Amino acid sequence: MAETRFRGFDETNAVEMFPGVVRRTLVSGDRQTLVRIDLDHDAQVPEHTHLHEQAGTVITGRILLRVGGESQELGEGASYLIPGDAPHFVQALAPTTLVEVFAPVREEFSSD
């Protein structure tokens, strides 16, 4: 069983994943990882895949999210689910903050 963890935002590390895309791992346990992602206007996360199921919500801003062949513009309060191994791409249509959860754990994010 995972131990209880408390972590302040000031204890997180900013990692620039791509130009204008900054990730902060908020907390990571035995089965999931919770991440905040800040994107500058027009910043992109290139199309990629990973085995992790990914669920998220747009806290502020707007994105274009393409999953497989389907594209959708999402604004504040919208949520999404990306199945594991599904190719996906993100472009920020405004300065944007996302909060995402990955399962299983994103090991490469958990040490941030």
C-alpha positions, 0 to 999 in steps of 0.5 A: 500500500502506498504511503500517504504523501503531502507535497506543496507546489513549491516542493515540485520541480519544473521540467521543460518537456518541449519548448513552452511546455513545463511539467510538474509532478504533483505526486506519484504513488504505487498505481498513478502519477498526478501531473500539472502541465503549463503550456505557452500559447502555441506550444505543442506536445508532438504526437506520441504514444505511451502505455499509460492511460491518461486522464486530464482536465483543462484548468485554464486556457484552451487546447487542441487535442488530437487522439488517433484521428479525432480532434477536439478543442477543449476549454476551461473545465473540459476533461478528456481520457486518452487510452493507453497506446493511443497516438495523441498530440496537443497544441495550446490555443492560449496560455494553458494549465492542465492537470493529468493523471497517468496509470500505471505510474509514469516512472520517468515522472515520479522522481521529479 
